[in-house]
Each structure stands twice: as structure tokens, then as C-alpha cells.
Amino acid sequence: MKFNFPAYLKSKTTPEPKRRKKLLLFFVFFITTVLFSYVFIGFDFEISEPPTSVALKEKAGQTSLRSEATEAHWEIPRILEKSVAVSAGDTLMNLLMRGGLARSEAHAVISSMEELFNPRRFHQDHEVTLAFEALEHEDPLFRGMSLKLDVTQKIQVTRTPENEFVAQKIVYELQTRPVRAEGEISSSLYSAAVNSGVPVEVLMQLIRAYSFDIDFQRDIQPGNRFEILFEELIDDQGNRVRGGAMLFARLNIGGRDLAVFRYETSDGEVDFFNEKGRSVRRALMLTPIDGARISSSFGMRKHPILGFNRKHQGLDFAAPTGTQIMAAGDGVVEFVGPKGDFGNYIRLRHANEYHTVYAHLSRFGSGIRAGVRVSQGQIIGYVGSTGMSTGPHLHYEIHHRGRPVNPTKIDSMPGRTLAGEELQKFMAARKDLKTLFASLKSERKIGG
């Protein structure tokens, strides 16, 4: 028996091939649309976001946080400098401990300097600066020290990574420049020169150069004039640090025109010579003390303490206690120490059977003891009033072959006289110094 189905039922159950294909494509499109919508809604992407993955974004954020933490951990240390005042009687050890160092640390610092500086020579004029490393959550760590010895040198101590200390000496180079000064004397050469801008270091050279020929007490008179050409040492800012070498000087005294020139010979000797090339140096100086006046001359006088006439066998130079006393000539110390009425006393032996005596000293120069050789101009002691004395002064004697002689009358052997080619070189150098002096402007022209 055969059944015949209606036509509409026959089409649903047995679709044609093209229709099936369309249905399949529609189904695939539907599924794909649903999946893409889920992805965009679930991860909340923005169209404007640069093409960087989420993982890279998160890593970048973590790296930034880690960098900030690292910078906080490795905080750059601050260096704090602390100047410590040096008081009279201070030792370097006590000063370092007062500045915050432990005793063991202070000892290590001083030990590192022992080849460059003797701590026993530490004094009030030295300048000390301590450096510390300071962190926010730690105690300050001592890093080093600067010990300024003078304007030209300092000792620098530094802590090493191994917590040891090393020291080095730093020397500053100073420049020189020539300076001209001149003036008229109204009361004394000393005050006139200083008021005219002449440094004390230069003035002392002038006094020593003329001390063989001039009695500064009797020969200098108001109205006398002077001219000086000298070098001064300057720092990198152009500031004067101190006086240097005196190059040329001229004194017009009592109608005499006395000029001296600094000159270094071919064999390395540096001295002052007059216009004719003769050294102004003599075997013995007339006045072995700077800026003093003769208070008592050679010869018979009434003794100020004993009250009767007695021969005065030397010269007395009145000067403040502590004034420097120079060796009158090259020689050897024969005696140094207390000697009766003379108080503190020094006796020097010189060539050609000459001796010099220095009495009433307040103290002796460094290293002055019997048997020591001294050079002319070397500081051997200081003015005082020891022994039988009415006030601070230097008693100075010259003996020749055992007999006292008047220092103002002595005609000791002159120094070197240049000749030949050496004299020609000196004449050229003398001309150059005069030309240089004439080319410079003077310092203040003020008398004194």
C-alpha cells in the first residue's frame, strides 16, 4: 500500500542542497559574532590603547615601583664639613676627639700623617676641617680631615673603602709679581716703609742688606728717602699672601746714595751687590737686630745699676721682649746658657779670630746649642731682661783676638767682588732691574 505525503511536509524534511549551505553559513556567522562580543565586553579593551600586551604593562609597573624602592634604599650620602677651632695648648689628639672621633680612630688618623707632619708641632695657627658622611637613618661616618699648615700647604687625610686612612700633602703654587714702593722718612725707616706698602718680610731683607754699612740709630734722619723693588707672592685670586725677594733698594742718607741689587752668580750664590758689583755683606753685621735703637754705646759710662763709672764693652739695643736676634756672621756656637750678670748668654766663634756675644736674652733660638754651626742672619735668640738688666734689651759685643772692639768702628773683610764675565752679567742684570723699577707704578707714597 503506498502513502502519498503532502508537499509542504516533504520540503521540510528533505531540504535542497543550496538551502542547507545557507543555513550552515548563517549558523557559523552567528557563533562567531557571539564569541567576539564576549571577548570585547569581558576584557574591556579600548580602541585607543597602544598595541602593548597586558603582561608588559604590568611588568612595566612593577619595574617602576622597584626602581623607586631601590633609590630610597641607595640614598646619596651628604658630606658635612665641620671646622674645629684650635685653642692654645691643644693637641691634635684632643682636638679630633672633641670633634667627634673615637680615640682609636683619632690615633689611626694621626698615624697616617706621621711621615708628613709631626703632631708635636701642631699649634694655634693651624686650621682643621673634619668631614662626615651623613645618612638619614645612620650615625655620621668620619670620612676625612684637612689640616691647613699655612697659605701654601695642607695635609689631607681620607678614609679608604677598607676603612683605613691615607694622608697626602697638598702644596699650592703661588705666583710672583714685581712691586715698586718709595717714600720719605719722617721718624724711622721701619714705619715709613710699612706705611708705603712694604711687607715686613721685605723690610727685614732691606735692614739686613744695609746693616753692614748703616747705623740705623744715628745715620737715619728725617727727610731721607728710600726706593724698593720687590716681589710679592699672590694666590690664584690675585691677593697678596706675603712678601717675596727684595730685588733692588736705594737709600739717600746724608747726601750718600746707597743702592743694592739682588743678583745670583753663575755658581748659584745669591747676594746683594752695590753699583760696582761688590757684595754688601761683611764678615760681621753692625746691627744683629731689626728695628732697634742703640740705648748705650761702647766706652766708659755710669753703670745704671751699680752707680759707678765702668767701661761698656759693647752696644745695647733697646727693643721689646721677644724681638728676634740674628747671628752677626757665620760661625760656631761656643757657649749657650745662663752666665752671671749677663743672664741668658750666647757666644759665637767666627773666622779670623773674631767672637760675638749676645746677652740678657729671654730665650734661645730653636736648635741653638754648643757646637752647632750657624749662618749669618740666622735667628739665635730673643730679646729679654735676664741677669743684671734694667729693661729688655740686647747687649752685643765683638771681640778680636780676645779683646773687645767697638762694633761701630770695625772694618771686617768685605764679601765677594765680581769681575770679568760675571761682572758684565751683573751689570746687565742691574740695568734690567732699574728699567723694571722705572716701568712700575708706586705703592702708596706715604712717609713715616
Long-range contacts (C-beta under 8 A, 24 or more apart in sequence): 75-135, 75-136, 77-133, 77-134, 77-135, 78-133, 78-134, 78-135, 79-131, 79-132, 79-133, 79-134, 79-143, 80-131, 80-132, 80-133, 80-134, 80-140, 81-129, 81-130, 81-131, 81-132, 82-129, 82-130, 82-131, 82-132, 83-127, 83-128, 83-129, 83-130, 84-128, 84-129, 84-130, 86-122, 86-123, 86-124, 86-125, 86-126, 86-127, 86-128, 87-124, 88-124, 90-122, 90-124, 91-119, 91-122, 92-119, 92-122, 92-147, 93-119, 95-122, 95-128, 96-130, 96-145, 99-128, 99-130, 100-130, 100-132, 100-140, 100-142, 101-130, 101-142, 105-142, 108-164, 108-165, 109-145, 109-157, 109-165, 111-165, 112-157, 112-164, 112-165, 112-166, 112-167, 113-147, 113-155, 113-157, 113-167, 115-167, 116-155, 116-167, 116-168, 116-169, 117-147, 117-149, 117-155, 117-167, 117-169, 125-150, 151-235, 151-241, 151-242, 152-241, 172-235, 174-233, 174-234, 174-235, 174-241, 175-233, 175-234, 175-235, 175-236, 176-231, 176-232, 176-233, 176-234, 176-244, 177-231, 177-232, 177-234, 178-229, 178-230, 178-231, 178-247, 178-436, 178-440, 179-229, 179-230, 179-231, 179-232, 179-440, 179-443, 180-227, 180-228, 180-229, 180-437, 180-440, 180-441, 180-442, 180-443, 181-227, 181-228, 181-230, 181-442, 181-443, 181-444, 182-225, 182-226, 182-227, 182-228, 182-442, 182-443, 182-445, 183-225, 183-226, 183-445, 183-446, 183-447, 183-448, 184-223, 184-224, 184-225, 184-447, 185-220, 185-221, 185-222, 185-223, 185-224, 185-225, 185-226, 185-447, 185-448, 186-222, 186-223, 186-447, 186-448, 187-222, 187-448, 188-220, 188-291, 188-448, 189-216, 189-220, 189-224, 189-226, 189-251, 190-291, 190-448, 191-448, 192-226, 192-446, 192-447, 192-448, 193-226, 193-228, 193-448, 194-448, 195-444, 195-446, 195-447, 195-448, 196-443, 196-444, 196-445, 196-446, 196-447, 196-448, 197-443, 197-444, 198-228, 198-230, 198-243, 198-443, 199-230, 199-232, 199-240, 199-242, 199-243, 200-243, 201-242, 201-243, 201-244, 202-228, 202-230, 202-243, 202-244, 202-246, 203-290, 204-290, 205-230, 205-245, 205-246, 206-246, 206-249, 207-287, 207-290, 207-291, 208-285, 208-290, 208-326, 208-377, 209-246, 209-249, 209-260, 209-272, 209-280, 210-249, 210-251, 210-258, 210-260, 210-280, 211-285, 211-286, 211-287, 211-288, 212-280, 212-281, 212-282, 212-285, 212-286, 213-258, 213-280, 213-286, 214-251, 214-253, 214-258, 214-286, 215-286, 215-287, 215-294, 215-408, 216-287, 216-291, 216-292, 216-293, 217-293, 217-294, 218-294, 219-253, 219-254, 220-253, 221-253, 221-254, 224-251, 224-252, 224-253, 224-254, 225-251, 225-252, 226-250, 226-251, 226-252, 227-437, 229-433, 229-436, 229-437, 229-440, 247-433, 247-436, 248-433, 248-434, 248-437, 261-426, 261-429, 261-430, 261-433, 262-433, 263-426, 263-429, 263-430, 265-416, 265-418, 265-422, 266-422, 266-425, 269-416, 271-415, 271-416, 273-418, 273-426, 275-430, 277-417, 277-418, 277-419, 277-422, 277-423, 277-426, 277-427, 278-414, 278-415, 278-416, 278-417, 278-418, 279-414, 279-415, 279-416, 279-417, 280-415, 281-376, 281-414, 281-415, 281-416, 282-329, 282-412, 282-413, 282-414, 282-415, 283-329, 283-350, 283-351, 283-352, 283-354, 283-412, 283-413, 284-328, 284-329, 284-350, 284-354, 284-356, 284-398, 284-407, 284-410, 284-412, 285-326, 285-328, 285-329, 285-376, 285-377, 286-407, 286-408, 286-410, 287-317, 288-325, 288-326, 288-327, 288-328, 288-356, 288-358, 288-394, 288-396, 289-317, 289-319, 289-323, 289-324, 289-325, 289-326, 289-383, 289-394, 289-396, 290-323, 290-324, 290-326, 291-319, 291-323, 292-317, 292-318, 292-319, 292-323, 292-383, 292-394, 293-317, 293-318, 293-319, 294-318, 295-393, 297-408, 298-406, 298-407, 298-408, 299-406, 304-390, 305-388, 305-390, 313-397, 313-404, 314-357, 314-395, 314-396, 314-397, 314-398, 314-404, 314-407, 315-395, 315-396, 315-397, 315-407, 315-408, 316-393, 316-394, 316-395, 316-396, 317-383, 317-393, 317-394, 317-396, 318-391, 318-392, 318-393, 319-383, 319-392, 319-393, 319-394, 320-383, 320-392, 321-362, 321-382, 321-383, 321-384, 321-385, 321-392, 322-362, 322-382, 322-383, 322-384, 323-382, 323-383, 323-392, 323-394, 324-379, 324-382, 325-358, 325-361, 325-365, 325-379, 325-380, 325-381, 325-382, 325-383, 325-394, 326-376, 326-377, 326-378, 326-379, 326-380, 327-356, 327-374, 327-375, 327-376, 327-377, 327-378, 327-380, 328-356, 328-376, 328-396, 328-398, 329-354, 329-356, 329-376, 329-412, 330-373, 330-374, 330-375, 330-376, 331-356, 331-373, 331-374, 332-371, 332-372, 332-373, 332-374, 333-368, 333-369, 333-370, 333-371, 333-372, 333-373, 333-374, 333-380, 334-370, 335-370, 336-364, 336-368, 336-369, 336-370, 338-386, 338-387, 339-387, 340-387, 341-387, 341-388, 342-387, 342-388, 342-395, 343-384, 343-385, 343-386, 343-387, 343-388, 343-389, 344-381, 344-384, 344-386, 344-387, 345-387, 346-380, 346-381, 348-374, 348-380, 352-412, 352-413, 353-400, 353-401, 354-398, 354-399, 354-400, 354-412, 355-398, 355-399, 355-400, 356-396, 356-397, 356-398, 356-399, 357-395, 357-396, 357-397, 357-398, 357-399, 358-394, 358-395, 358-396, 359-387, 359-394, 359-395, 359-396, 359-397, 360-384, 360-385, 360-386, 360-387, 360-389, 360-392, 360-393, 360-394, 360-395, 361-386, 361-394, 362-386, 362-392
